[in-house]
Amino acid sequence: MWTEDGPWPQIKEAAPDFFNSIVAQLPLGEMTSGEDMARAIVFVASPACKTMTGANVVVDSGMTKRVQF
């Protein structure tokens, strides 16, 4: 997940080839932002999601390539 205070800004600056190789593996072509993660959390905690009793919600720009159980 990309946040300004997380590790990825420093990695991008120190090792741009490595950073670009990671981003190239993401099907959506960009890292998940803190805002994207917050939207998922707000939805799950909201009345719009009142009948959910449990789930694994993966918010990772498509990096996970498996079914969640």
Summary of the structure (lengths in Angstrom):
residues: 69
radius of gyration: 14.6
end to end distance: 21.8
largest distance: 45.2
contacts: 126
relative contact order: 0.17
helix: 45%
strand: 3%
